[in-house]
């Protein structure tokens, strides 16, 4: 069912998210796996936010940025995963036109924001390890708040540009999305007109929001490694590498799949591969982030124990 716009190009009232419907036997096991992963994502990231806010020992820029990352991951997964669960559960694979547009606006807003906040977190680690005496003076509260505001505004600007260009493309009645979410590259492929300009703009913006932050991360960790290697104490080296190791793992888990989809030449990947990569960075990475940070972080584990200890005593009483 479609409606007509002034340009005589039909706009669907709804879209069909094909998702994994070409493998119907996979839908129920995938539903269970996605549901469990989503619950773990909610519990893990909410726990990090609460612990970072409640425990005074975690009142530092590192945990301020970490709580922002956790909030971002919560929003990121909630943008797509509930709709995926609905589609996997039953025969109805539809999403309204407005819901689809809202999804790719918010999805790309949060995705671009996460690219930048990971770079900001690496900058924080660089200053903490390479300039420890000046760290409190440099990473003061006003700067941290300004950096976070810049991160969110940049992500929003990216979404307004890319999504607004995409939503203007005529679809000529095409309403079948070969994915489990409404994502800009897929929507561009569905258009019935020349999309060279959209593809070019997408490539330029992807370069700005992936390769530049990733380069900053690599440079930061290059300086960090050089500084750590000069530390004579093996305990000091271990502590420094443990502090940064969690962030490095998170960067790899997020940037790897994103670059597989967005940085390669447009349309070179099979759509099945793109679906798996999108599922990885939209669900698995946000789920793993809290476990990576808590399992490798002594301060975070101590804060969680201090938070749970009074509750355990109350339970015994």
N, C-alpha and C positions, 0 to 999 in steps of 0.2 A: 504494500500500500504506500502510495507516494502523494506528495503535493507538489504543485508547480510554483517555481519562483519566477520573478520577472524576466530572468534570462532564459526562460524556456527549458531549463535544466531541472529535472525532477529531483526532489529531496526526499529521501525515505523518512517515513514516520518512525521507523524503528530499524535496527540492524540485527542481523543474525550472527552471533559470535560462534563460528564453527568450532573453534577451540580444538579439542581432541576427539570430535565426533566421528572422525574417520577411523578411530580405534575404539569402538563402543565397549569392548571388553576391558579397556583400561580405565574407564570413567569412574567406576565405583572404588577400585583400589586407590586411584589418584585422589578421589574425594576424601577418603579416610586420611591419606598422607597429608594432603593440603590442610585439612581441618586440624590435625594434630600440630602441624608446623605453625599454623596461624595462632593457635592457642599458646604455643610455646613463645611465639614472637610477642604476643600481647603481655604475657606474664613476665618474660625476661626484660623487655624494654621498660615496662611500667615499674618493675622492681629497681632498675638502674636509676630512673628518674626520681623515685621516692627516696631511695637510699642517698643519692647525691644531694637532695634537698634537706633531708632530715639530719644526716650525720655531719657534725661540725668538722670532723677530720678530713672531709672531702670538699671543704670550701676552698677550692683552687680553680684556676682557669682550665686545667686539664679536665676536671669533672664537670665544669660548666659547659664546655664544648661537647663532652660525652653525653650529657643529659639532653642537649640539643639534638645530637645525632640520634639518640634513642627516640625522642619525640618525632623526629623526621621519619624514622623507620616505621613507627606506629602509623603515621598518616600515610606513608608510602604503600604499605601492605593493605591498609583498609580501603584505599582507593580502588583496588582491583580484586583482591582475594574474595570478599563476600559475594561479588558478582560471579566469580569463577566457581565458587561452591554451589551457588544456585544453578548454574548451567550444568555442572557435573551431576547434580542430584536428580534432575528430571529431564524430560524431553524439551522443555522450553529453553531455547538458547538466545532469546531475544533481549535486547536492551533498547530503551527509547533513544530517539535521536538526541534529545537534550542530555540524557544520561551519558551517551557516548561522547558527546562534545565536552561535557564537564569532566569526564574521565581523562581524556587526553590533555585537556588544559592542566588539570591538577597533577597528573602523572608526570608530565614533562617539567612542570614547576618544581616538584619535589626531587625529581631525578637530577636536574641541573644543580639544585641547591646542595644535594649530597656530594656531587663532584667537588664543589668548592669548599664545603665544610671539612672534607677530608684533607684538603690542602692547608686550610687554616690550622687544623689539628697538628699537621706535620710541622708547621711554622712554630707552634707553641712548644713542641718537643725539641726543636732545634734551639730555641732560645733557652729552654730549661737546662739542656745538657751542655751546649756550647758557650752560653753566657749566664751561668748560674747565679753569679753575684748581682747581676743587673736584672735578673728575671722578675723580681717583684716590682721593680720600678718600671720596666717595659710593659709587662702584661698586667697592667692595672685594670680595675673593673670597667672604667669608661671605655678603654680600648677593646676589651673583650666584648662588651655589649655592642660597640660600633662595628666590630668585625662580624658578629652574628647578624646584625641588622643588614650589613652589606651583603652577606651570603644569601639571606632570604630575599632581599630586593633583587639581586642579580638573577636568582632562579625565577622569580616572578616575571622579570623583564623578558627572559628567554621564552617563557611559556606564552606570554602575550604576543610576542613576535611570531614564533613558529606556529602556534595553534591558530592564531588569527589568519595567517596566510593559508593554512590547511583548510580551515572551515569554509573559506570562500571558493574552494575548488568544486566544480559541478561533478556530481556522481552519476547523473543520467539514469537514476533509478536503481543503481547497483547498491544492494544493502547486505551483501554477504561478506563478512569480515573473516578472513582466514587467519584467525588468532583468537586467544582467549581474552583479549583486552583491546580497547580502542587506542592504538598507538600511531603516532604521526607517520612513520614510514609506510605502514600498512594502508593508512587512509590515502596517502599520496598515490600509491599504486592503484587504488580503486578509482581514481579520477579518470574521466573520459576526455580530458584535454591535455595539451602539452604541459608537463610539470617540470620542465628544465629549471625554471627560476626557483621553484620550491626546493628541488633537489640540491641546487647550488647553495641556497641559503641554509638548508639543513646541514650541508657539509661544512660550511664556514662556521656556523654556530657550534656544531659538534667539536670542531677543532678548538674553538675558544674554551669550551666547557669541559673538555676531556684532556686533550694533549697538553694544554698550558698548565692546568692544575697538576696533572701527573708529572710534568717536567719539574715543577716547583717542589713536588714531593720527593722526587728522585734527587734533586740538588740538595734539599734539606737533609736527606738521609745520607748523602755522600759526606757532608760536613759532620754529621753526627757520628758516622762510623770512624772517620778520621780522628775525631775528638776522643771517642771511646777507646780506640786502640792506643792512645797515648796515656790512658789511665793505668797506673802501675798495679793497683789493687785488683785482684781477680774478682773479689766481691763487688767492687764498684763497677767493673765491666759487666758482670752478670746482671746487676740491678738495672743498669742503663739499657742493656739489650732487652731485658724482660719488659721494661717500660715501653720501649718502642716496638717490640716484636708484635704485640697485639694489634697495634695500628697498621703495621706493614701487612699483616694477614688480612685485615679488613679491607685495605686498599686493593690488594690482589683479588679478593673475592668479588669486590664490586666492579672495579675497572676492567677485569678480564672479560666477563660476559658483555658489558656495555660496549667495549671496543670491538668485540666480535660482531656486534650488530650494526653499530653506527659508524665506525671508523673505516671499515672495509668499503670498497666501491659499492655503490647503491645496487641492491638486488642480486649480489653475487652469492649470498647464502641461500640454502634451501629454507622454505618456510618452517618446516619441522624443526630444523636446527635453531631458527630464530625463536620459536615457541619455547624450546627448552632453555635457551639462554635468558629469555625474558622471565621465565618462571624462576630461574636461579637468582637473578638480581632483584626481582620484585618480592620474593618470599624467602628463599633459603638464606641469602646474605643477611637480611634484617633479623632472621631467627638466630643465626649463628653469632652475630655481633655481641649480644649480651654475654653469651657463654665464653667467647674468646676473651672479652675484657675481664670477666669475673674470675675465670679459671687461671689466668696468667697474672692477675693483679692482686698482690697481697693486701693493699689498702682496701680494695673493694670487697674482698672476701671477709676481712675483719669487720668492715662496716655492716655487712649482711648478717654476720654472727651477732654483732651488738644489737642489731634491730630485732633479730629473731629470739634472742635469749630471754627477754622479758615475756614474750609471748609463750615460750615453752614453759616458763615457771608458772604462768597463769593457768596453763593447761593442766599442769600437775596438781595445782591446788584445787 
